[in-house]
Amino acid sequence: AHRSRYPDGGSWELRTPTPGKSNSTEKFVQEGLPVPEVFALYQNYPNPFNAQTTISFDLLQPATVSLYILDARGRLVESFLEETPLNRGTFTFTWDATHYSSGIYFFTLSAQVGDYLPIVFSRKMIYLK
């Protein structure tokens, strides 16, 4: 908890912080579409890695999938899948980073089902030569 004061110049009061939420005492009803559970993206193995690493994910329902690797600056390094329709199942890819420099990379999976917006998730991996 921390001490704060409303901007109207009123008295100080003790409040509990609410990261990511409004500090208003009123309750809000949020309307929105439910987010479907489409996939489980696992941490690459091994991590940190030297030369090669394995990336795997489970697709829980048929979806259009993209899987790619970005460097720490957000530049596309390699793409495994580009808007590829896949059935449910387990998928595994091996990334050979021999021709890249050591550093932090991100692998990102994007999956879209029907009329929903794509669901995107990334994980960090470390390449050590």
GICOR-V475858 format. One record per helix or strand of 2 or more residues. SS is the DSSP state (H for helix, E for strand). FROM is the first residue (numbers start at 1). TO is the last residue. Records with the same first field share a line. If there is no record, write none. Layout:
SS: FROM-TO ; FROM-TO
This chain:
E: 2-5 ; 12-15 ; 39-41 ; 52-59 ; 63-71 ; 76-86 ; 89-96 ; 103-112 ; 119-127
